[in-house]
Amino acid sequence: MSVPEQFTGYAAFDAENWADLRLHKFTPKPFDAYDIDIKVDYCGICGSDLHVLRSGWSPTIYPVVPGHEVTGKVVRVGPKVTSIKAGDYVGVGAQAWSCGGCDACAGEEVGEKHSSWGPEGEHGHGGKGGLKGGKENYCKEVVETYNWRYKDGSLAYGGYADYVRIHENFVYPIPEGIAPEIAAPMLCAGVTMYSPLARSGLKPGAKVGIVGLGGLGHFGVLFAKQVFNFDVTVISHSARKKEDALKMGASDFWVTSEENWTEKRTRTLDMIISTNFSTDMPLKHYLSLLKIGGTLVVCGIPEGKLPALEWADIATSNLAIRGSNVGSKVEVEEMLKAVAEKDVKSWVNIMPMSDVKTAIQKMENGEASYRFVLKADFE
């Protein structure tokens, strides 16, 4: 299949009209030796897309074509690509490139970076299995899938489009048995929750709290219970989603709007993963729920600062607060393998990509149950 010089996607053109996505032809980055072109079948709508569309976190580079939860078929590979071939069914998450040579990408014994290392990322990449450092999601030079610039000045465009062009190291084969619409939202939201669960070091039966039952939180419940066999409690501002939480595998559901909701629950959880992105979240109350030595992992990203804390909020129970940013290639591949083995299913609503404006508005209104996935319908 020939690949057009210009791709077509749905773009926002300014922050004021951020939900008015319109068809837009754009030129992708130059095709390099490690690049892969993918014809998009499905693309999930991530909460991040809404933040970026409206310049909520920082000024967005308009016009912006969002989307970093992509599944589709490979139609072209660069001459140095070894782990993927044309015709493979693959997925793409929130990252498109990393330097390949820093301690995050290549490990601590990286030596000096060569001045010749450029936007192609020709050093340090092994394709299959990812980079030796295994933490390329924390590379300081990372290029995200959209709303980012490559070193040559090219703009990165996302998966609300007919095609995407991505470096080999950030393209993931989708195992047989996982439907593409089920896999798509796992490539950002899914691994964002899988990664801190996998790195927790907790044993089966550990008590884990998930704050918020949205697109992120529902993956937290599914993976914590079905993959890691943790005892899961959902913490939410209302009881509206309690029945769904229990169906997903939660054993308990706590409502923060109830009076004295933390009473008799202090020091009962080993770990909490928060997907709350409100700047006035009850952070102190979350911390009070952790056992001595427990950990709060912040995965929701507010459009502003986290609430202030005092020394006693963390020191009197020897608590840790961690951040987490999507996941590495190793973690994505581990997650997909576990999903195939455990038959974990994303809760998705499928809509035609041509109805993206309706889907975005429904997402903004909180109507996702629990992830909107767009099906490409350009032809």
PEGIKA-V563557 format. One line per field, one symbol per residue. psi: psi as a letter, one per 20 degrees, with the letter a starting at -180 (. if undefined). A space follows every 50 residues. Layout:
psi = ???
//
This chain:
psi = pqpqhprprpqqirhhlhimpqpppqorqqorhjqpppopgqpqoqhhgg gghjlhhrpqoqqpoaokmpqappiqqrijpiiqrpiqprrpbiqiqrhi irhggirhmibppqiipaihliqipidpiaqhhjkiijpijqprhrlqpr hjiqppqajlrhqqoqqgikpppoqqioqhhhhgihifgghhhgghghih jqqqiqoppoopmbgghhhgggghghgilqoppporirjhjgggghhiiq iropoiiqplhipjjqliqhqpopjpjqikqmghgghiiqrpjrpppohq oqmaqqqqrrghhhhijlqqpqrpocrrgghghgghghgghilppqoqop qqhikhhgggghghikjpmjpppppplh.
//
